[in-house]
Amino acid sequence: MFLTPTERKRIVVLGLDGLPSSLALKWAIKLPNLSRIAGKCSPISAELPELSPVNWTSFFTAQKPEKHGLYGFTSLDPQHYTLSINNFEQVLCPTIFDALGENGLVSKIINLPNTYPAKPLRGMLISGFVADSLEKAVQPPFLLGPLRDAGYQLEADTSRGIMDPVYLFDQVSHTLDCRLKALELLWNDLAWDLFTIVFTETDRLFHFFYPAFEDENHPLYPKAEEFMHKWDKTIGAVLDKFEALPGETKLISFADHGFATLETEVDLNTFLVQNDYLEYTRPAKDQWDSTIISQSSKAFALDPGRIYIHTSDFARGQVDHAQAEKIAAEIADKLMQLQFNGEQVMHQVLTKRQAYGEIPIGNPPDLICTAKPGFDLKAKFDRAEIFGFHGRTGTHTIKDAFFYSSDGQQIESMYQTGQIILDWFDINLKD
């Protein structure tokens, strides 16, 4: 049945990647559009671990990680010990877009992380991070031509990082322009029921320059302020379009995690090496060279705080399953004692069961570590020191993720954002 624009019941999702609620309140004083949504609802918590692909997947599946199967940026091949980047193909359950499509509803999606490579859906999709090919990032394929003509850029180039702030600020300014072009392309026919757009530019800048957004005396504060005013106009464009919609409408806006100034990076593999749980067969070729894990290793870590006990589930693993729980408990106890400049590093170290219940799907870690705010957990294979700085000044936090609902609805955790969509359309997920 054809619905007129007034008859459609619509919901809009405005994603603000990495935006802490506390920082939003500070900037809302200066930013008129942010002030329209900041401070109206309480912040929410990220799922574990507090990574973008994990948490955006929790949004678009309305599930926690133990139900969708994604636990980090990377996966390790248990036979060859090579690392690969996770993407949409590792998501092991249906999405809310699938559920809407089965009910005859149309979704339009721009820059949503972990939807790459794009899969067909009832609607339109422009994938976000970790997309690296525009051809594989769009559905339906006919979107490719208009996006190319508009000069659409999937992701800001962060390769120069902290060494070239002008370049990085210019990059994120350009991708903001690209998101606006995509917004105009997909929005205006109003032939949709769910519209999702995610602005990841804040996250990209916060990783490298977070103190500049907190401290007005920081030398890069003028660049941060210039960006934030442009970003505010961009989110204002979405809010204005939402308010002009006919019929019954709702908007939710949220971040996938919070942010804090970096105290230090904390490399878990180096910690495991220094505590005789991890050994290497040779020096690493680079930070991702997990092929050097030796058969004598009892454990290894993957980003950001995932620790796996080296059992026979892995080709070289020698740890008896009966001993795995004891080894995990030893590691957890030592990690909870880890300090940096007299300060405890870890907030908690949870077992697989504690974090993800009895029957998590996919390949969940045996231990999941969460650090106190300011400590950034890493799992590299080429570092000699546990603590150090490697070109970043900001890090994710579990708490303090921004959240707003136009009707004042309040939730607690990231996965519940997806449930809001389903509830709006009176849809129940299939088991």
C-alpha positions as CSV (number, residue, x, y, z in Angstrom):
1,M,0.0,0.0,0.0
2,F,1.3,3.5,-0.9
3,L,1.6,5.9,2.0
4,T,1.4,9.6,1.6
5,P,4.2,11.6,3.4
6,T,1.7,12.6,6.2
7,E,0.7,9.0,6.7
8,R,4.2,7.7,7.2
9,K,5.4,7.3,10.8
10,R,9.1,8.3,10.8
11,I,12.1,8.1,13.0
12,V,15.4,9.8,12.5
13,V,18.8,8.7,14.0
14,L,21.5,11.3,14.4
15,G,24.8,9.6,15.3
16,L,27.5,11.7,17.0
17,D,30.4,9.3,17.2
18,G,32.5,9.6,20.3
19,L,30.7,12.6,21.8
20,P,30.8,12.7,25.6
21,S,27.7,14.1,27.2
22,S,29.8,16.2,29.6
23,L,31.7,17.8,26.6
24,A,28.4,18.4,24.8
25,L,27.1,20.4,27.7
26,K,30.3,22.6,27.7
27,W,30.1,23.3,23.9
28,A,26.3,23.8,23.9
29,I,26.8,27.2,25.5
30,K,28.5,28.3,22.2
31,L,26.7,26.1,19.7
32,P,23.0,26.9,19.0
33,N,22.1,23.6,17.4
34,L,23.8,21.4,19.9
35,S,22.0,23.3,22.6
36,R,18.7,22.1,21.1
37,I,19.5,18.5,22.1
38,A,22.3,18.7,24.8
39,G,21.4,18.1,28.4
40,K,17.8,17.0,27.7
41,C,18.4,13.3,28.5
42,S,21.0,11.4,30.6
43,P,24.1,9.9,29.1
44,I,24.2,6.2,28.3
45,S,26.9,3.5,28.6
46,A,28.7,1.7,25.8
47,E,28.8,-2.1,25.3
48,L,32.0,-4.0,26.0
49,P,34.5,-3.3,24.6
50,E,33.8,0.4,24.0
51,L,34.7,0.4,20.3
52,S,32.8,1.9,17.4
53,P,32.3,-1.3,15.4
54,V,31.1,-3.2,18.5
55,N,28.7,-0.4,19.6
56,W,27.3,0.7,16.3
57,T,26.6,-3.0,15.6
58,S,24.7,-3.1,18.9
59,F,22.6,-0.2,17.6
60,F,21.8,-1.7,14.2
61,T,21.1,-5.1,15.6
62,A,19.4,-4.0,18.8
63,Q,21.6,-6.7,20.5
64,K,24.5,-6.8,22.9
65,P,27.8,-8.3,21.6
66,E,27.1,-11.8,22.8
67,K,24.1,-11.8,20.4
68,H,25.7,-10.2,17.4
69,G,29.1,-11.8,17.7
70,L,31.4,-8.7,17.2
71,Y,34.0,-8.1,20.0
72,G,36.7,-5.9,18.5
73,F,38.3,-4.4,15.4
74,T,40.2,-7.6,14.5
75,S,39.9,-11.3,14.5
76,L,42.7,-13.8,14.7
77,D,42.8,-16.9,12.4
78,P,43.2,-19.8,14.8
79,Q,45.2,-21.8,12.2
80,H,47.6,-19.3,10.7
81,Y,47.6,-16.6,13.5
82,T,47.0,-13.8,11.0
83,L,44.9,-10.8,11.9
84,S,42.0,-9.5,9.8
85,I,39.8,-6.4,10.2
86,N,36.3,-7.1,11.2
87,N,33.4,-5.8,9.1
88,F,29.7,-6.4,8.4
89,E,30.5,-10.0,7.3
90,Q,31.3,-10.9,10.9
91,V,27.9,-9.8,12.2
92,L,26.1,-13.0,13.1
93,C,22.5,-11.9,13.6
94,P,19.8,-10.0,11.6
95,T,19.8,-6.2,11.6
96,I,16.9,-3.8,12.5
97,F,17.0,-2.8,8.8
98,D,16.2,-6.4,7.9
99,A,13.3,-6.4,10.3
100,L,12.0,-3.1,8.9
101,G,12.3,-4.3,5.4
102,E,10.4,-7.5,6.1
103,N,7.6,-5.3,7.4
104,G,7.6,-3.2,4.2
105,L,9.5,-0.2,5.7
106,V,12.3,1.7,4.1
107,S,15.6,2.6,5.7
108,K,18.1,5.2,4.4
109,I,21.5,5.1,6.0
110,I,24.6,7.4,5.7
111,N,28.1,6.7,7.1
112,L,27.1,4.0,9.6
113,P,30.2,2.2,10.9
114,N,30.5,-1.6,10.4
115,T,28.0,-1.8,7.6
116,Y,30.8,-2.5,5.0
117,P,30.6,-4.2,2.6
118,A,27.1,-2.9,2.0
119,K,24.5,-5.6,1.6
120,P,21.2,-5.2,-0.2
121,L,18.3,-3.8,1.9
122,R,14.9,-2.2,1.4
123,G,16.2,1.3,1.1
124,M,19.6,2.9,0.6
125,L,22.9,2.5,2.4
126,I,26.3,4.4,2.3
127,S,28.6,2.4,4.6
128,G,30.9,4.0,7.1
129,F,34.2,2.8,8.7
130,V,35.8,0.4,7.8
131,A,34.8,1.1,4.2
132,D,37.7,1.6,1.8
133,S,35.9,1.2,-1.6
134,L,33.0,3.3,-2.6
135,E,31.9,0.6,-5.0
136,K,31.4,-1.8,-2.2
137,A,30.0,0.7,0.2
138,V,26.7,1.6,-1.5
139,Q,23.4,-0.1,-2.0
140,P,21.7,0.0,-4.4
141,P,24.6,0.3,-6.8
142,F,23.0,3.2,-8.8
143,L,24.0,5.5,-5.8
144,L,27.6,5.1,-6.9
145,G,27.3,7.6,-9.8
146,P,25.7,10.5,-7.9
147,L,28.1,10.0,-5.0
148,R,31.1,10.0,-7.3
149,D,29.8,13.1,-9.1
150,A,29.5,14.8,-5.7
151,G,33.1,13.9,-4.8
152,Y,31.9,11.8,-1.8
153,Q,34.8,10.8,0.5
154,L,34.2,7.8,2.8
155,E,36.7,8.6,5.5
156,A,39.0,11.3,6.6
157,D,42.7,10.6,6.0
158,T,44.2,10.5,9.5
159,S,47.6,9.1,8.5
160,R,49.4,12.3,9.3
161,G,47.8,12.4,12.7
162,I,49.0,14.7,15.4
163,M,52.0,15.8,13.2
164,D,49.9,17.7,10.8
165,P,46.8,19.2,12.6
166,V,45.9,21.6,9.8
167,Y,45.7,18.7,7.3
168,L,43.5,16.6,9.6
169,F,41.1,19.4,10.4
170,D,40.8,20.1,6.7
171,Q,40.1,16.4,6.1
172,V,37.3,16.2,8.6
173,S,35.8,19.4,7.3
174,H,35.7,17.9,3.9
175,T,34.0,14.7,5.0
176,L,31.4,16.8,6.9
177,D,30.6,18.5,3.5
178,C,30.3,15.0,2.0
179,R,27.8,13.9,4.7
180,L,25.7,17.0,3.9
181,K,25.7,16.2,0.2
182,A,24.6,12.6,0.9
183,L,21.9,14.0,3.3
184,E,20.4,16.1,0.4
185,L,20.6,13.2,-2.0
186,L,18.8,10.7,0.2
187,W,16.4,12.7,2.3
188,N,14.4,14.9,0.2
189,D,11.9,12.5,-1.5
190,L,10.8,11.5,2.0
191,A,10.3,8.0,0.7
192,W,11.6,6.4,3.9
193,D,10.5,5.4,7.4
194,L,13.9,5.3,9.1
195,F,16.7,7.8,8.3
196,T,20.1,7.3,9.9
197,I,23.1,9.6,9.5
198,V,26.3,9.3,11.6
199,F,28.9,12.0,11.9
200,T,32.2,10.3,12.8
201,E,34.4,13.4,12.5
202,T,34.4,14.2,16.2
203,D,35.8,10.8,17.0
204,R,38.6,11.3,14.4
205,L,39.7,14.6,15.9
206,F,39.2,13.6,19.5
207,H,41.7,10.7,19.2
208,F,44.5,13.2,18.1
209,F,43.5,16.5,19.7
210,Y,41.0,15.9,22.5
211,P,42.6,18.3,25.0
212,A,42.1,21.1,22.4
213,F,38.4,20.6,22.8
214,E,38.5,20.8,26.6
215,D,40.9,23.6,27.2
216,E,40.4,27.1,25.8
217,N,44.1,27.9,26.4
218,H,45.2,25.0,24.2
219,P,47.1,26.2,21.1
220,L,44.8,24.3,18.8
221,Y,41.6,25.5,20.5
222,P,40.9,28.0,17.7
223,K,41.0,25.2,15.1
224,A,38.8,23.1,17.4
225,E,36.3,25.9,17.8
226,E,36.2,26.6,14.1
227,F,35.5,22.9,13.4
228,M,32.8,22.7,16.1
229,H,30.9,25.6,14.7
230,K,30.9,24.0,11.3
231,W,29.9,20.7,12.8
232,D,27.1,22.5,14.7
233,K,25.7,23.9,11.4
234,T,25.8,20.4,10.0
235,I,23.8,18.8,12.8
236,G,21.5,21.8,12.6
237,A,20.7,20.9,9.0
238,V,19.5,17.5,10.2
239,L,17.5,18.9,13.1
240,D,15.8,21.5,10.8
241,K,14.9,18.8,8.3
242,F,13.5,16.6,11.1
243,E,11.4,19.4,12.5
244,A,9.9,20.1,9.0
245,L,8.7,16.5,8.6
246,P,5.0,15.9,8.3
247,G,3.1,13.4,10.3
248,E,4.2,11.5,13.4
249,T,7.9,11.7,14.0
250,K,10.7,11.0,16.5
251,L,14.4,11.7,16.6
252,I,17.1,10.1,18.7
253,S,20.7,11.3,18.8
254,F,23.5,9.5,20.5
255,A,27.2,8.6,20.7
256,D,28.6,5.1,20.6
257,H,31.0,5.8,23.6
258,G,32.4,8.6,25.6
259,F,35.9,10.2,25.4
260,A,38.6,11.4,27.8
261,T,42.1,12.9,27.7
262,L,44.7,10.2,27.4
263,E,46.8,9.5,30.5
264,T,48.8,6.7,28.7
265,E,48.3,3.8,26.3
266,V,48.6,0.4,28.1
267,D,49.8,-2.5,25.9
268,L,48.4,-5.8,27.2
269,N,50.6,-8.0,25.1
270,T,53.7,-6.4,26.5
271,F,52.2,-6.9,30.0
272,L,51.7,-10.6,29.1
273,V,55.2,-10.9,27.9
274,Q,56.7,-9.3,31.0
275,N,54.6,-11.7,33.2
276,D,55.6,-14.8,31.3
277,Y,52.3,-15.6,29.7
278,L,53.2,-14.7,26.1
279,E,56.3,-15.5,24.1
280,Y,57.3,-14.7,20.6
281,T,59.1,-16.8,18.0
282,R,60.9,-13.7,16.5
283,P,60.7,-9.9,16.4
284,A,57.5,-8.6,15.0
285,K,57.4,-7.1,11.5
286,D,54.9,-4.5,12.6
287,Q,52.4,-3.9,15.4
288,W,49.9,-6.3,13.8
289,D,52.2,-9.3,13.4
290,S,50.4,-11.9,15.5
291,T,52.0,-14.7,13.6
292,I,54.9,-14.5,16.1
293,I,52.8,-16.0,19.0
294,S,54.8,-19.1,20.0
295,Q,53.3,-22.5,21.0
296,S,54.6,-22.0,24.6
297,S,52.4,-18.9,25.1
298,K,49.7,-19.2,27.6
299,A,47.7,-16.2,26.5
300,F,47.7,-13.3,24.1
301,A,45.6,-10.1,23.7
302,L,43.7,-8.5,20.8
303,D,42.4,-5.0,20.7
304,P,41.5,-3.2,22.9
305,G,41.2,-5.3,26.1
306,R,40.5,-8.8,24.9
307,I,42.6,-11.6,26.3
308,Y,42.5,-15.2,25.0
309,I,43.9,-18.2,26.8
310,H,46.1,-20.2,24.3
311,T,44.2,-23.5,24.4
312,S,43.8,-26.2,21.7
313,D,41.2,-24.0,20.1
314,F,44.2,-22.5,18.4
315,A,46.5,-24.5,16.3
316,R,49.6,-23.9,18.4
317,G,47.8,-23.8,21.7
318,Q,49.2,-26.0,24.5
319,V,47.1,-24.9,27.5
320,D,44.8,-27.6,28.8
321,H,41.2,-26.5,29.0
322,A,41.1,-27.6,32.6
323,Q,43.8,-25.1,33.4
324,A,42.5,-22.2,31.3
325,E,40.2,-20.8,34.1
326,K,43.1,-20.8,36.6
327,I,45.4,-19.0,34.2
328,A,42.7,-16.4,33.4
329,A,42.2,-15.8,37.1
330,E,45.9,-15.3,37.6
331,I,46.1,-12.8,34.7
332,A,43.0,-10.9,35.9
333,D,44.5,-10.6,39.4
334,K,47.8,-9.2,38.2
335,L,46.0,-6.8,35.8
336,M,43.9,-5.4,38.7
337,Q,47.2,-4.7,40.5
338,L,48.7,-2.9,37.5
339,Q,49.5,0.8,38.3
340,F,50.7,3.8,36.4
341,N,52.3,6.6,38.5
342,G,50.7,5.2,41.6
343,E,47.2,5.0,40.0
344,Q,45.3,1.8,39.4
345,V,44.9,1.2,35.6
346,M,42.0,-1.3,35.5
347,H,38.4,-0.6,36.3
348,Q,37.6,-4.3,36.0
349,V,38.7,-7.5,34.4
350,L,35.7,-9.7,33.6
351,T,35.6,-13.4,32.5
352,K,33.7,-14.4,29.4
353,R,30.8,-15.6,31.5
354,Q,30.7,-12.4,33.5
355,A,30.8,-10.1,30.5
356,Y,28.7,-12.1,28.0
357,G,26.7,-14.7,29.8
358,E,26.6,-18.5,29.3
359,I,26.3,-18.8,25.5
360,P,27.8,-15.9,23.6
361,I,28.1,-16.4,19.9
362,G,31.2,-15.8,17.7
363,N,34.6,-15.8,19.3
364,P,34.4,-13.9,22.6
365,P,37.6,-13.4,24.7
366,D,38.3,-15.3,27.9
367,L,38.9,-12.0,29.7
368,I,37.6,-8.6,28.8
369,C,39.4,-5.7,30.4
370,T,38.1,-2.2,31.0
371,A,40.4,0.6,32.1
372,K,39.8,3.6,34.2
373,P,39.1,6.8,32.2
374,G,42.3,8.1,30.5
375,F,43.9,4.7,30.0
376,D,43.8,3.3,26.5
377,L,44.2,-0.5,26.3
378,K,46.1,-1.7,23.3
379,A,47.3,-5.1,22.0
380,K,50.3,-4.6,19.7
381,F,53.0,-7.1,18.9
382,D,56.0,-4.8,18.5
383,R,56.2,-2.8,21.7
384,A,58.8,-3.1,24.4
385,E,57.0,-1.0,27.1
386,I,53.6,-1.4,28.7
387,F,53.0,2.3,29.0
388,G,53.6,5.0,26.4
389,F,52.3,7.6,24.0
390,H,52.1,6.8,20.3
391,G,50.6,9.8,18.6
392,R,47.2,10.1,20.3
393,T,45.9,12.4,23.1
394,G,42.3,11.1,23.6
395,T,40.7,7.7,24.4
396,H,37.3,6.1,24.6
397,T,35.3,5.7,27.8
398,I,32.4,3.4,28.6
399,K,30.4,5.9,30.5
400,D,29.2,9.4,29.5
401,A,28.1,8.7,25.9
402,F,25.7,11.4,24.6
403,F,22.0,10.5,24.3
404,Y,18.9,12.5,23.3
405,S,15.4,11.5,22.5
406,S,12.9,14.1,21.1
407,D,10.1,12.6,23.3
408,G,12.3,12.4,26.5
409,Q,12.6,8.7,26.4
410,Q,15.6,7.4,28.5
411,I,17.7,4.3,28.1
412,E,20.9,3.0,29.8
413,S,22.9,1.1,27.2
414,M,23.9,1.4,23.6
415,Y,22.0,-1.7,22.3
416,Q,18.8,-0.2,23.5
417,T,19.0,2.5,20.8
418,G,18.1,-0.2,18.2
419,Q,15.2,-1.4,20.3
420,I,13.8,2.1,20.2
421,I,13.6,1.8,16.4
422,L,11.8,-1.5,16.6
423,D,9.4,-0.3,19.3
424,W,8.5,2.8,17.3
425,F,7.3,0.5,14.5
426,D,5.9,-2.2,16.8
427,I,8.3,-4.8,15.5
428,N,9.6,-7.8,17.4
429,L,12.9,-9.4,16.4
430,K,12.8,-13.0,15.4
431,D,14.8,-15.4,17.5
